[in-house]
Structures are given as C-alpha cells and as structure tokens.
Amino acid sequence: MTTTANEITFRLEQKRRVQADFPGPKSVALTERRKAVVAAGVASAVPVYVADADGGIIHDVDGNSFIDLGSGIAVTSVGASDPAVVGAVKEAVEHFTHTCFMVTPYESYVALAEQLNRLTPGDHEKRTVLFNSGAEAVENAVKVARLATGRDAVVAFDHAYHGRTNLTMALTAKAMPYKTNFGPFAPEVYRMPMSYPYREENPSITGAEAAKRAITMIEKQIGGDQVAAIIIEPIQGEGGFIVPADGFLPALADWAKEKGIVFIADEVQSGFCRTGEWFAVNHEGVVPDIMTMAKGIAGGMPLSAITGRADLLDAVHPGGLGGTYGGNPVACAAALAAIGSMEEYNLAGRARHIESLATGRLQGLQAELAGAGTAVIGDIRGRGAMLAIELVQAGSKEPNPDLTKAVAAACLKEGVIILTCGTYGNVIRLLPPLVITDELLNDGLDVLAAAIKANA
C-alpha cells in the first residue's frame, strides 16, 4: 500500500452506524455491572462496550458502528485485528503462552530485539530490553541512565506525560488526574520549559533559542555534570500533541552529548510510523542514546521496549533488568507481525497521506470559522497521523475546554470516537488507525467539522 487503504481486505464493513437509543441497552447493563465491581478510579471516555473491531471501525455490543479516530491511544495502528497479527498470536499460543525469558528464553524475544535495533535511529551498536508498558520502559531507561552515568538528576519538561508509576508520575507534568494526592514522588526530577510554539510569549523564538533557555536553567539549577538523563517526547502526547520548534531537539541532544548526559526519547505514543517516519526523532535526524517504545509496537498486545547504546545497557549487571512478563512470547510474535504489516503496507507513507488529507480539511475549517467571526480553532499541529486541534475562546488564545468536551460528545453521538488531551483540556487529538480508508476518514472529519461549527 502506498497512499490508499484499498488494497487491504477488512472483515467488518467500514461504515459508521449509530442507532437512536445510543448508548444501547446492553452497554447500559454492562455499565451497571461495572459499577459494582470495577474501581471508580478507572474511567472510560466512551459509554459503550466493544464487541468487535477491524480497520477503522469499532462495533459495540448493541450493534452500533463507530469510526475509530483514537486507535486505543495510538496502539492499533495496523488495525485492531490485523490478519498477520491475529495469525501470529494464534500460532504462538498453540505452542506456549509463557515461560519467562529470564528462566527459559525463546527466539521471538531475540528476533524482536534484532528488529528494534535495526529500525531505531543510528548505526551504532545497540541493545534492547522488553517490558510490558510504556511506564515500565521509562522507569528502566532512567535506571540504566543513572547506573551508567553514576548521577542522579533527571530532567523532564513542561506538559510532559511519561506514565502513572511513582517515578513516571514525577516525570509527568499534569496534576489532575495523574498525580493529585498520589505523592510523595521520586526525588531528583527537575522540570524545564518546553518549546510550545503556539503559546510562546515570544512567538519568534527559535527552537535553538528555546533549547538554550532550558539548558541555561539546567546549568543554573542543577549543573550539567549532575544530570543523568534528559527525557523528552519528541512530540508530546497527553500534554497536547505539542511539536517543538525545529532545532529544539537537536540542540538539546547535542548539549547532552557534550555533557555526558543520556538523551532519552520517549516514543511511546509517537513511534512506529505514527508521525510519517518510523520514529518522530527521525524528522530532525536526532539519534537518542536510549529510546522508549510501546503502544503501536505490537498491534494491541501489551509490550514495551527500550533500545539504546550497547555500552549503556550492557553496563547493567546481570539480573538488573527484566520482569516476569517482559517480552512475553505471544506479545513478541504480535510485534514481529505488526512490524511486518507496517513495512508491507508502507504505513509511514500512509501516515503522511493522512496528514495531508486531514490537515488540508482542518485548515479550511479554521479559515471558515475565522471568516464567520467564530475563530475557535487556535492551532492545528502534528505530524503524520498524530494531529491536534487546539480549541480556544473565539478571538483569543484562552483555552476552551468546555467546547472541547462538547465537540467530543457530539462526535460520539454521531458515531465518531475522538480523544481529547492537553494541559488545559482543550485539545482534540486525532490518532486514526494507519489503515483507515480515505472514505472513512473523510466521513469522520465531516462529523468533527459539523460538531465544531454547531458548538462554537
């Protein structure tokens, strides 16, 4: 596949259909069952329960069909039931579901490490370790950096999201719902200003200048020789799909190298063709010391990884890295198949096509609203199929979270699932499966445009 999804055969009809009684009686009944047994702290954005999913469509238990513009938060990039992934999982399960790689190893772990070493940026010697979740990958990347450098301090950035474990909560910037009342958090974590072009006080600041601002603060508050690692999302996810100004990432990476600091690229959400490249750092030619990966890695199976310089990862003593389920054989088989589908279908190219199609339409909507005196779309940004709309009060940059919620609810009522994000709760993020058809994507964008216009 190059720029269309027409060559892919889907099990489910790729059309939306929502009945009048949404949410239906079966979903309502499941919600009541859930209240009695599932902790209230686990929230769901959509009040329906999934029965089947394929391509860009999700079917619920009541027979409704929704256009999926969220991909399980950038997970099901190859679709929620890619035939190659399904076949690989079935074959793996027939042999064994688990042995623990730390006890009796197996080939699929090694084969996946080979693939990740091949795909990640840089031609240096690399090593890979497999885990279960993005947060676990981040924890271990920081562990490696601290051990290898003999330093303690870790630098993260405004608007960052790195996970929900104790250390990753410390690295995450947003208090609610991720951090409030869950402290105390891990020490020696320092937060620096991000390059956020839309909200910079000085709109002409360059990426290199924004990096210098952060570096100056690091030197002043911590000391470069005390920093073990800088960790950053090349495109921030939960913080609002913030794309730093060109030159920001390279300047940080160059300074980190000069100071012996481990530069960690958190590609948990932005990796695996999502941004139109295998990884978001590729857009600026940045080669991280360590990269964290998860989400899109395995077609929906729980798996994460860190890949990095061999000298860093091999510095850890035997037994210092691992976990009971890390690199589960079924998940490894799924990841190998998902990577194969990404290459076969050229999903990086497909992501670039999605960007071109969606951005053109969204920019047209932005101009239309501005011309009508309801300029509520403040910014359209992103790369590939990782796109965002920042909604504001008309004629200002004041965040508009109420409009954002209303738009998401209106889309859902019409059969389109979209996700929201952002430090201020005012960003709509678009993360369609990379195999979504143009027809389905355009239908979803029609619904989104109508929802924004109706609620602006």
Order of alpha helices (4+ residues) and beta strands (2+ residues): alpha-beta-beta-beta-alpha-alpha-alpha-beta-alpha-beta-alpha-beta-alpha-beta-alpha-beta-beta-beta-alpha-alpha-alpha-beta-beta-alpha-beta-beta-beta-alpha
